[in-house]
């Protein structure tokens, strides 16, 4: 059978609502500041390339692994593997496997972890812990903007305009900060937005289809609160650091 003989996967056309978020169908100007980057400012594969350049401080928030569907911190996994979770640690190096660990049929460590961290934009449980912290560091929590990579396979977004970030084309959505969680109600496999930022641009949150971390740029006060939050596992990073 030739590859052309395989039927195309049917995708339902996306509506102008993504959960409770509204899809921007014409004016993409609220995202223009993310598209106007100079060389070396927010390059693909860097912290500021995933979030946005220009902030005073940045944090990396790790997506947890799990054991029996309960979250497990990277530091716990690292200790069990006689390693240490550092700000730039990569998951596959932490557990001692190659970079394409997703192809392994056997993985985990009995009694410690049995599922890899979620790869992709911010997982809902992490988002729930982030939202109250982010809300305290913006004057406009009811007026936020979001970017969603148009390449996620569940819905067909090809009829909507996109804006470009390093390596990605994004659909623009709008809503309140708390509505960022609403797409999770559509389907357990539906992704939350990759990018979040408030109207006052006090911070910017970024994730990506290929990452097991979420990155946030903002004020030193915001980053300090994220690093201190017991519900999160976060590390300070710099805008030019590589992502993972």
Buried (B, 14 or more C-beta within 10 A) or exposed (E): EEEEEEEEEEEEEBEEBBBBBBBBEEEBEBBEEBEEBEEEBBBEBBBBBBBBBBBEBBBBBBBBBBBEEEBBBBBBBBEBBEBEBEEBBBBBBBBEBEEEBEEEEEEBBEEBBBBBBBBBBBBBBBBBBBBBBBBEBBEBBBBBBBBBBBEBEBBEBEEBBBBEBBEBBBBBBBBBBBBBBBBBEEEEEBBBBBBBBBBEBBBBBBBBEEBBBBBBBBBEEBBEBBBEBEEBBBBBBEBBBEBB
